[in-house]
Amino acid sequence: MMERSIIVSLVLAQFLSTTSVIGNQEIAQDFLIVYPQVFESRQDSSEKVLFITDGYMLNIRKASVLAERILLRDVTEEGIVERYVQGAYYERHLFQDSNSQASLLLQPQGPSGYIIKGLLNFTHQIEPVMSSERSSSSSRAHKISMIPTRSGSCGTEDVALENTPQEAEARKGDAKRPNYVLELYFLSDYNHTVYFNNETEDRVAYVTVFMHSVSLRLGQLDPPISVVMTAIQGSFTYNEPYVDLYTEGELIGSSSLDKLERHFGSDQLMNKADIVFMATGRELIRLVPGGKSSTLAGLASFGKACKPQKGTVGEDKPGTFSGVHIAVHEIGHQLGANHDGQKPAENCSSSDGYIMSKYTKGKRMMTFSECTKKSIADFLTRPDSSCLKSRMSCRIISMPNEAVMLAGDFINGDAYCK
C-alpha cells in the first residue's frame, strides 16, 4: 500500500455563535425567523426577486450543477440499483444569486407560495419551519441559521508540481481560454446516506445545493471552473468495500482514501470522472502512535485531478452543509493548490485566512488567495489537466459565479492548525 505524506491543513473552528447580521436583522441565539416572499420577473420566468427580510433581498436566476443525464446509484444489501435521470428535472428548483453567493431550492407550494431551502451565502442557510405559522402576506415561516463547522484538519498527499516553460508560454495572452468544467462523481457513505432515510429526492436535492455552492467558490478562480455532477451514489451497506473503519466505526482517512481509489478500477463511471468526492457522516480519523487523532476533517491527493489518485474524502454533517468548505479546500488540493505560506504559495501568508490557509476564521475564508489562483491556473495549463476541458455530458446555463468580491466579516478568529 502506498504511504501518504499528510500535510496538516485547514482547521475548522467549532460553531460558537455570537451575533450575526442578515440585512437589518440580527441573528441572535443561532437563528432568525423570517417570512420570505418571491416576486416573479415579467420578462424572464427564470429570474425572480427573493425578499428575505428588511434590508436583505436576492436577485435569483436559474442555476445548474447536474449533467444532462445523471446516474443515481444506490448500493444496498440486496444489490445495486441504478437509473439515469434528466438532470434538468432534479435541478428544476435550483436558483442562484452569484453576487450574494446564494444556492437555493425554491419549491412551489400552493398558488403563490414557496418552500425555500439552501444557502443564502457561504455562511448562512435557510430552511422552512415545520409549523403552520404564516405572516400577514401568507408567507411561510423560515429559519435562518449559521452553517456549523467542526474542529479538524485536512490532509493531502505531498506531491511536487513544477511549471514548465512550455506551460508558462501557453498562458501568455491566451484570449480564447476554454471553459473549464470539473465532472464530479459524488458518493455518500453509509452514515451520510441513511440520514435521509429512503428519500432519494431529498438526498439528491441536498447534494445539488452542496455542490452548487462548491461550484460558486470555484467560479472565483481565473479562469473560473464549474462543477458538473455526473453521478450521485448512496450507500445502504454499513461496511462499504472502499472504507476502512476503526473500532467504533470511525473512518480511517488515509487507508480509506487508498481503498476508494483502488475501487475506481472496477467502476467505469468513477474512472471517467475528473474527481470523486466522498462525503462521510462518520468521524474521520488518522492513526497515531498509541491510538487515533480525531482532528482530520478531509483528505485528498495533491494535484491529482484527472488521474487515478483523484479520490477526495470530506466530513459533512448531513443536512447542515457543514462540509462545503472542506470540499472546496480538498478539491483545491486536487487542482494543484498548496496551503498559503507553503511553496509555491509562500508569498501569501497563511495568517490572511483564505480558503487554502491553515487559518479558518476571518472575512477571507470564503475566497481564494492570489497565490492559490495562480497555482490552479498553472495546473490548468498542464497536459495532464486536459480532462477539465473535455466533457462526458454537461449542460451549463451560465458560469455560476460572476462576482467574486465578498464584503464584510463573515467569521472572526485565529484558530491555527499546528
N, C-alpha and C positions, 0 to 999 in steps of 0.2 A: 504494500500500500504506500502511495506517495505521501511523504511527510509534507505538512504545510507549515510555513513560517507565518505565524499570526502576528499582525501588526495591531497593537492596541489602538482603538479608534474612538469614534464618536461616543460620548457619554450622554445618555438621555436622562435628564433630570426627572425625578418623580413629580407628578402633578400636585403642586401645592397652590391652590387657587387663592388669590387675594381679591383684587377687584379689576375687571377689565371693562372696556367700553365698546359698545356697538352703537353707532350713531350718537344720539344724545342720551342713551340709556346705559347705566352701569350694570354690569353683570356681577351681582354680589351672591355670595353663598353658592357659587359654582354654576348658577343658571339664571336665565331670564325668560319669562313667559311673554310671548308676542302673538299677534294676530295678523299674520301676513296677508296681503292682498295681491292678486295678479291682474294686470291690465294688459289686454291684447293690443298688438300693433295692427292698425288698419291696413298698412301697406304690406306687411310680411307676417304671415302666420307663424314663421319660425322664430320671431323675435317677440319678447314680452318685457314688461316692466314689473319687477317684483318689489313691492313696498314691504319692508320688514318691520320697521318701527320709525319713530320720529328721527329724522336725520340719517337714515340708512336705507338706501334704495339700490337695487341692482338692475342693470340693463342686460338681460339674458338672451341668449340665442341658442339654437340647436347645436349640439356637440356630438362628437363621435370618438370612440376609442375601440370599437369592435370591428373585426374583419367582416367582409361582406358575407361570408359563410364561416361560422364559428362552431367548433366542436365543443359540445357539452358532454363530459365524460364523468360517470360515477363508478367508482370501484367499490364493489360490495362483497360480502362473504359468498354470495351466490354467483358472482361473476362480474363482468364489466358491461355497463350499459352506456351506449354511445348514440348520439344523434347530432347531425349537423342542422343548425338553425340559421335563420336570417339575422345577421347582426342588427340590421335596421329595426327589427321588431323589438329586440331586447334593449335597445337604447332609444326607443321612441320617446321616452320621457326625460332623456338626458339633456340638460341645458348647462351653459357656462356663462360666466362673466369674466373674461380674461383680465380685465382691469382690476377686479377685486379678487381674482383667483378663486372664483366660486365654481364648484362642481355639484350640481343639484339634480335630483329627480323630482319632477312635478307631475304627480299622478292625478288626473281629473277625478273629482268626486262630486256628483250632482251637476246641475246645470251650469254653475259658475265657480264651484269650489275646487280646491286643490289640497292634496296631501303633499307636503314638501319634506324631502329627506336629503341629507348630504352635507357638504362642506360650504359654508359661507365664505371662507377664505382658508388659509393654511393653518389657522389656529382655533377656529370655532366651527361647530357643527349645529345643525338644526334637525329636529325630528318632531312629529306630531305628539301631542299629549293625548293619551288614551282615555279621553273623557268626552262628554257631550258638551263641554263648555265652549261657548262661541261669543264673539263680540257683537256689538250692535249692528255691524255690517254683515253678520252671518259668517265671518271668517273663523276658521277653526283654530283653537289654541295650539301653539307650537312652543317647544322649549329650545333655547339656545344655550349651549354649554361649551366649555373649553375641551379640546381634544386631549385626552390624557396621554402621558408618556410615562416611561418607566426608567429606572436606573439601569445602566448597562453599557456595554461597549460593543463595537463591531470589529470584525477582522477581515483581512484579505490575505491571499497568498502573495508573498513578496516576490514579484517578478519585474525585472527592469525592462523598460521600453525605451528605445532610442529613436530620435528623429533623424532620419537620413537626409542628405542633401536633396535627393530626388523628391522626398515628401515635402520638404520646405518649398521647393520650386513649384510643386503642384498647387500650393496655396496662394501663390503670388497672383494678384489681380484676377482671380477666378470669378468673373462676373456671372457665370452660369453654373453656380454650385447646385448640385442636386438636392432635392428634398430628402432628408434622412428619416427613415421610418424604422423603429425598433419593433420587430414582431416578437411578441412575448407569449410564452406558454405559462398560464397561471395555475398553480397547484395548491390546493388547501390540504393540509394534513388532517388527520382524524379529529383532533381536538378543535381545529378551526372549522371543519365541516359540520360536525354534529351540533354546534351552537345554533345553526339554522334549522335543526331538525331535518325533516324531509322536504322543506320548502326550497326547491331548487331555484325558483324565480327570485326569492328573497336573497339567496346567496349570490346569484348572478348579478342582481341589482347592486348589492353591496360592493362586489368586486369591480363592477363597472365604474362606480364612483371613485373607489380606491385608486384604480389605475389611471383614471382620467386626471385625478389630482397629481399623480406622479408625472403624467404627460405634461400638465401645465408647467411644472417646475423644469422639466427638460426643455420646454419651449423657451426658457430664458437663455439657453445656450446660443452661441453664434459659430456655426449655423445651428438653428433650432432642430430638435429631434422630437418626433411624435411617436407615441406608443400605440400600437395596434395589437390587440389580443387575438390570437388565433385559436386558443383553446382555454377552457376553464374546467379544471378537474377537481372533483371532490372525492374524499376517501371515507368510506364507512367501515373500513377494516382497521383495527387498532394498531397492529404491528406491521406497518407497511414495509415492503421489501427495500425501500430506499431511505429508511430511517434507522438510526442506532440509538436505542433507548437505554437510559441509566436505570438504577434500581427502583426509583419511584416514578418512572415514566418521563423523566426529563429527556430532552433531545440533545445528544452529544453533537456539538456543532461540526467539528472538522470531519469526523468519521461519517456523519450523516451526509455531508456535502459530497464526500467521496462516493458513497453508495448511490446518491442521487445521480451523479454524473456517470457512473457505470450503468445506471438504469437506462440512460439515453440510448444505449446500443440496441436495445430491444424495442424502441419506440420511434417510429418513423417521424411522427409529427414533432416530438420533442427534439429530434435531431435537426429538423428543418428550422426550428425557432432560433432567433438570434440570442435570446436569453430565456432561461427557465427560472421562474421565481416561485419558491415555495413559501407560503405564509404558514407559520406554525402557531397554534394556540397553546403549545406546550412551553415549558420553561426551557430556554436554550442555555446550555452549559458548555464549559470546556473542562477537561480533566487536568488536574494539577496534582503534584506530589501529595499524597495523603488524602485525596478526595476530589472535590469538584469546586468550580467557581461559577457563580450564577450571574456574573457581570456581563456575559455575552448577550447581545441583542440581535446581531446579524452577522453574516459571513458570506464572503464572495471571493472568487479569484480576481487577480489584478490584470486588467487589460485582456480578458479572455472572451469578450463577446464575440460571437460568430465561431467560436472554437469549441472543442469537446468539453472544456472546463467552464462552460457558460452558466453553470448552476449557481443559484443565489438563494440564500435562506434568510428569512427575517421574522422576528416575532411580531405578532399582531393580536391584540385582544379583540376578537371578532365583534363587530357591531359598533366599535368605537373609533375606527380609523387611526388607532394609536401607532400602527406600523407603517404609515405612509412615509414618514420622514426616514425611517430605517431603510425602506425600499429604495428611496431616491439616493440615499448615501451609498448603498451597496451597488446599485446599478451604476453610479458614478465611478466606483472602483472598476467594475467590469468594462467601462468605457475609457479606462486608462488614466483616471484621476487619482492621484495620491492625496494624502492629507495636507492641508495647508501647513506650511512650515517645514515640510519634508520635500526632498528632491522629487520632481523638478519644480515644486511649488514653494521653494524656500523663500521667495520674495513676498509671499503673502503670509502674514502672521496668523498662527492658529488662534491667538487671542482675539482676533477680529470676529470670530464666531460665525463663519459662513457654513454652508451645508457640509463641506468636506473638512471642517475643523474638528478638533477634539473638544472644543467648547460647544455647548448646545444651547445656551441661553443668550438672548440679545436680539436686536432688531434685524440682524443679518442672517439668522439661522435658516431662513426660508429662501435664501438666494445663493448663487454660486459666486465664488471669488473670481477675479480676473485670471488668476493662475489656473484655477480649475477649468475655466472656459478655454484657455489656451491649450491645456493638456488634452482636453477632449477634442478640440478642433484639430490638434496634431494627430490624435488617434484616428480621426475620420479620414485623414489623408493616406493612411497606411493601406496597402493592398489587402491585408487580412481583415479589414473592417468593411469589405465590399458588400457583405450581406445586408448592411444597413441601407444600401442603395437599391437593392432588389426586393421584390415583394412576392409573397405567395398569393395573398388575396387580401387587399386592403381597400378601404373606402374612406377617404379623409374629406370631411366637409370643409375644414379650414385648419390652419395651424392653430393649436389650442391656446397659445399664449402670445398675444400681440403686444402686451405691455409688460415690461419686466421691472419697473420701478415699484418698490414696496416701501411705503412710508410708515413711520411710527414705530414705537416699541412694541413688539409682539410679546416677548418674554425677556425678563431681565435676570441676570445671574452670571456666575462664572464657574460653573461646575467644570472640572477638568479631569480627564482620564489619564492617570499616570502610568 
